[in-house]
Amino acid sequence: MKAGIDDGKAALLVVIGATSEGQKVVLAVESGQRESRESWAAVLRNLTARGLKPARLLVADGHLGMWAALAELWPQCDEQRCWNHKMMNVLDQVPLKKQPAVREHLRAMMYAETRADCEKARDKCVRQFERLYPKAMATLQRDWERMVTFFDYPKEHWIHLRTTNIVESPFASVRLRTTAAKRYKKVENATALIGKLLCVAEKTFRKLNAPHLLAAVAAGAKYVDGVAVPTRSRGIAA
C-alpha cells in the first residue's frame, strides 16, 4: 500500500487463522518493514501475547522473513509454501510462448494424488526443461520440502493448504478502496482502514471443508497422502 512520506510502498502483514469449527478469522493486520524477519517476529510475538497457541501449520509465500521468524518463535509449526507463488516464480524464468507447456507440468504436481506422484511429475518436468530453462528448474526445486507438506494433512483440506488464496481473495474488495485513495497520509491510517475492511469481509468468509477433522489435526493426528494413519492402542492385561 502507498502510505506515508516514503516513495515506496509499505508492507502489510496479514495473518488469517481457522477455528476448530472451520471458521476463518482475521488474526493480525499490521504494517511492517519489507516483510523482514523482525517485522514477522513482532507479529508472532503479539499473537502469542494475545493468547494464541502456535499453529499446527502455516501457509505463506516465499518471503524468507516469515520462515525465519517462524523457525525462531514457533519451531514446531509445519510449513507450506504457496503453489501459486511458486508457479509464478518458475514461469517468470520461461519465455511467454513456452509457459503453457511448463504450466501444465506444474499443475500436475500441484494436484497430484500422492507425494510420490507429485515428485514424479517434478522429475519429469526437470528432465524435459532443465537444459532449456535451467533457472526455472532450479527455482522449482528450491525449498521443495515446503511445497509438499500439505500431503501430511487431510485430503479434504488440501484445497485450503496449497495456496495463500485464503488471504489473497479478501483483498479483491480491499483493493477497490486502496486503489481509489492512491496514497494515504499515514501508514497507521491505511493499516486501520484495511484492517476494518478485512473484519467486515470476515463475516462472509466461507468455512473450511471438513471442519470435523480440525480437532484431530490440532491434536496431532498423522496423515499420509491425505489419509489418516491409524494409531495403535496398547491393551491392558488383566
Buried (B, 14 or more C-beta within 10 A) or exposed (E): BBBBEEEEEBBBBBBBBBEEEBBBEBBBBBBBEEBBBEBBBBBBEBBEEEEBEBBBBBBBBBBEBBBBBBEEBBEEBBBBBBBBBBBEBBBEBBEEEBBEEBBEBBEBBBBBEBBEBBBBBBEEBBEBBBEEBEEBBEBBBBBEEBBBBBBBBBBBBBEBBBBBBBBBEBBEEBEEEBEEBEEBEEBEEBBBBBBEBBEEBBEEBEEBBBBEBBEEBBEEBEBEBBEBEEEEEEEEEE
